[in-house]
Amino acid sequence: MTRSIFFFVALLFGATIFSVTTATAAYAQDGGMMETTSKGTLDIRLAPTWNEGGQTTFTVSFLNPGMDTVHEHQDYDFRILRGGQQVFSAAGQTGQAVLHNVEGTLTIPYTFQENGDYTIQVYLAGTGIPAIPTDEEATFPITVVPEFPAAGGILAAVLAASITTAVVLSQRLKLV
């Protein structure tokens, strides 16, 4: 009987560790999203990196359409919208209508003040030198969710519950 309780607790503990790591991986997934601009001029890859306190770093890559090669020289703006209203503009932060990117990849930090649904809009005003006007965009829906406690805290609580369950079961079954 003691052996079956041990296996039950070990199984419960293993299942909990699996579910915690799976849930944490899904929440922390940074990966990247890809969209083609509205007129098909470029593919845009957006890769957010989420940090504590709503701090996010967006890596934006301008790619040649259908390829994974970086396209150099774009006039662009990086915008964040909530409910259709603009809450951030990278170009606006510098007082310009658009920015120029030489290398084809850029990083933009932003701190979200509230949870909820947002739209990331990468506006492409033109490409090349001199710029050939394109006037198009790529949009990416994102959801900012509350932070979850660290996996270590969850794991400690599960471990404590598992030990308590083992002790209670062993006392009820008069194994101690």
Protein Blocks (a to p, Z undefined) as FASTA:
>chain_A
ZZmmmmmmmmmmmmmmmmmmmmmmmmmpnbjaddddfkomaccdddddddehhiacdddd
dddehiacdcehiaddddddeehiafbdfklmnopabdcdfkopacdddddfbgcddddd
dddfbgcjddddfkiadddddddddddddfklmmmmmmmmmmmmmmmmmmmnopZZ
